[in-house]
Amino acid sequence: MLQPIANSRVVDVVRDRLRAAILAGELAPGTRLSVPELAKKLQVSRSPVREAVLLLVGEGLAVEHTRRGVEVARLSLADLLELYELRGAVEGLAAFHAAGRMSSTDLAALRGVLDAQGAAAFGDFRHFRELDVRFHQIIVDGCGNSRLQRHAHLLVREMNLARPLLVNDPQHLTRSHEEHRAVERALRQRDGPAAEAAMRQHLSRVLHTVKAHHHC
């Protein structure tokens, strides 16, 4: 939960605390981010809290309304589908570059994640999702492009707000795991075009599965 802060870089700490609370579900979608209340809980002045809240608006984790102030963002199904479209483009490009830049340590970590994910597909949905995030993060972090990494991480953060809309069917998760294996094989072979194609196909297929699941 939110705890008092004693730190010289107050704005950064407040932003990080609030972001973590949002992503963990402690601050649910639609929760009003009242500057006076948050400042009191965190035991800091209002100015850094106000600035931190606006930074979260810039990250897409909060939205500002003319009359209601700032609230934790609510993501609709349409928002989630847009995020998958963007991730296909951004992470496809990341996979292309990662094929030539990932270290042997990165590739070994990727294989370890996939080995654990295969078992989690049958019942342990939460762990599967954690490993899914880790799989994509390793690839993005290995692409060697800081701006690409920044945009990819922002998209993943936003997707945390749409967790209730994700599909947890074992058949879907098993297929995702197989598609992850295809991406990993291309990366291991240092085949950038194949890695990009596999990543784009994977996220496109997930997008269509989500649409079918929600009958749209």
N, C-alpha and C positions, 0 to 999 in steps of 0.2 A: 504493500500500500504506500501512499504518498507519505514521505517522511520529511522532517525539517532539514534545511540545507545550510551547510557551513562551508562555503567555497567562494574563492575570489571571482571565478568566471560564472557568475550567477545565471546569466541568460542561458548559457550553454547547458548548465546543469538542470535548470528548470525545463528547458526544451526536451532534454534527454529523459527526464523523469516523466514528463507528461506523455511523450511519445511511447515510452515503455508501458505506461498504464493503459494507453489506448490500444496498443497492439496486443496486450495481455487480456483485454476485455474488462479491465477494472473501470475504465471510463467507457461506457457503452455508447454505440452510435446514437446521436441525438442528445447526449448529455451536454448541458450548457457549461461552457468554460468561463465561469465568472471570475474575473480578475481579482476582485476583493476576496472572494472565498478561497481561491487557490493561493493567494499571497498569505492569507492567514494560516492555511494548512501547512504550507511550506516554510512559513516564518521568514519571509523575505518581503522586500518592498514591492509595490504594485508595478513599478516601471519595468523591471526585468521580466515579470510574469506577462505583462501586456506584449512585450517584444517577443517573448517565446511563443505565445499563442499565435501571433501573426506569422511567425516562422512555420508553425504547424499548418496554418492555412496555405502557405506557399508550397508545402510538401503534399497537400491534398488530404491530410489527415483530419482537417477541420474546415468548416465553412463559415463564412461571415454573412449574417443576415442583417438587413437594415434595422429592423425593430427588435429582433430577438438576441442580437449579439452574435457571439461565436459559439458553435456547437461542434461536437465530434461528428465527422462526416458519416452520412448514411449512404451506402452503396446499393444501387438497384441492380437488377439483372442486366439491364442495358449497359450500366457502368462496367460490370464485370466482363461482359463480352467485348467492350472497347479495350479493356485492359489486356485481354488475351490477344486481341489483334495487334496491339502495340508491342506486347512481349514477343510475339512471333517475329516481328521486324527487328527489335532491339537485340533479343537473345540469339536470333539467327546470326546476326552480324558478330555478336560476341563469340559464338561457337566457331565461326569462320576464323577469327583472329586467334582464338585460344588454341586451335589445332597446331599452330606453329609456335606458340609461345608458352604453353603449359609445361611445367617441369615434370620430371618423373615422379616426384613426390606428390604433385597435384593429381596426376593420373592414378597413382596408387590410392590416394584418398578417395577419388571418385569411385574406384572399384570397390573399396570398402563400404561406401555408402550404398552402392547398388546391391551388394551381397546382403546387407542388413534389410534393405527395402523389400527384397523379394519375399522374405518371411513375413514382413509387416503387412503385406497386401491382403492377407487373409485374417482380418479381424482387428488388428491394432491400427485403426485408421489414423489416430492422432500421431502415433510414431511415424507412420508412413508419410504424413504431411510434413513432419519435421525433417525427415530425410529428403523429401522432395525439395524443400526450400534449400537444404544444404547442397544437394546435387546441383541445382541451378546456380547457387552462389559460388561454388568452386569454379564453375565454368566462367561465369562473369568476372570473378576476381582474377582468373588466369588469362583474360583477353588482352591485358596490357594497355587498355585505353581508359583513362580515368574518367573522362566525360561519359563514355558509354556505361561504365560501371555506375556512375552517379544516377543516370536516368533509369537503369535497370533496377537499382535498389529502391528508387522511389516507387516504381510500378509494383514491386513486390510488397512494399509497405502498404500501399493502397489496397492490395488484394486481401490483406489481413482483415480488412473491414467487411469483406464479403464472404467470410468463412461459412455462414449458414447456407449460402447458395451453392457451395461446392458439392460435387458428386462423390460419394464414398462407397459406391457399389464395387465389390471385390473384382468383378470382371473388368470394370473400367480401370481400377488401380493396377491390376495385373498387366493390362495392355500398356498403361503408362510406363510401367517398369520395363517392359520389353522395348518400348520406344527409347527409353533412357539408355538401354543397352546398345541400341543402334547408334545413338549419339556418341556414347563412350568408345565404341569400336572405331568410328571415324576419327575421333580425337586421337586415339592411340596410334592410328595409321597415319596421323599428321595430314589428313585429307580435309582441308578447309571447306571446299564446296560441298562435300558429302556431309560434313558436320553441320553446316548451315542448313542444308536441305532437310536433314533428319530432325533438327530442332524446330524448324518451321512447320514441318509435317506433324510433329508431335503436338505442338501448341494449337495448331489448326484443328486437329482431330479432337483435342480436349474441348475447344470452343464449341464444336458441333455437338459433342456429347452433352455439354451443359445445356445447350439450346434444346436438344431433344428431351432431356430430363425434365425441363421446365415447360415443355410443350409449346415452343415458340419457333 
